[in-house]
Amino acid sequence: MLREFIKCSGPEERIRLIDESVPSDWDESELATVCQIAGVTDRVAGMDVEETLEVLRSALSDKLDESLEDDEVNRPFHRM
């Protein structure tokens, strides 16, 4: 799963990957690496795989929302 996660072009694809996977798809070391990439390692300490995937999905959703907001703010104003 790690390779698939890395191949994703952004948070939206990564969220889809998580949504389409099941906990047994992820081994412990891959999930730990993905959590490091997403910056949630400290938030998932002691959690099982299912809980970790939920936290990871939430963090990616937050990142996607921030990205969409940044796009909205940086979009030039157009008059009609």
N, C-alpha and C positions, 0 to 999 in steps of 0.2 A: 504494500500500500504506500510505502514511503516514496517509491519511484513515481507512482501515479500522482501523489500529492505534489511532488516537486514539478512534475510536468504541467500541472494546472497553470493557466495563464493569469489567474487572479482569485480573489476571495469567492467570487460567485461560483466558479468551477470547483473550488475546494469545498465549498458548502455542499454542492451537488454530490461530490465524491463521498463526503461523510454521510449524507442522507441516503445514498444508495448502498452503503456498506452496512455490515453487521459487526458487532463487537468481535466475533471470532475471525474476521478478516484481518485484524490488526494484531501484530505481535508486540510484546512489551517494549522492545528496544525501538521499533519503528514509531510507535506512538509517543515514546519519550522524545525522540528526535523531532517529530512533527510539533509537539508541544513547545520545544525549544525554538523552533522556527517561528511559531505563532506568538511566542512570548508569554505563554501561560503556565510554564513549568511550576512556578510557586503556587498557582491557584489550584492545581490538580493533585498536589501531594496527598497520598493516601486514598485517592479515589479509585474505584474500579473502572474498567474500560468504558462501560456505558456512560458513567458520570463524566469521565474525562472527555469523551466524544461530545457530550452536551456542552461542556464548558468551551471546548475548542470551537464548536459550531457557533456558539454565542459570541465568542471573541471575533471570529471571522465575519459574522453578521454585523457586529459593531464597526469593524474596519470597512466593510462594504458601505454601510450607511455614511460613515465619515467621508469616504471617497466620493459618494454621490453628492453629499453636501458641498464638498470642495469644488466639484464640477459645476454645481449650481451657482456658487459664489463667484467662480472665475469665468463664468460664461458672460460674454459681452452683452450689453443691453441693446436690444433691437427695438426700434420704433416701428409701429405698424401704420 
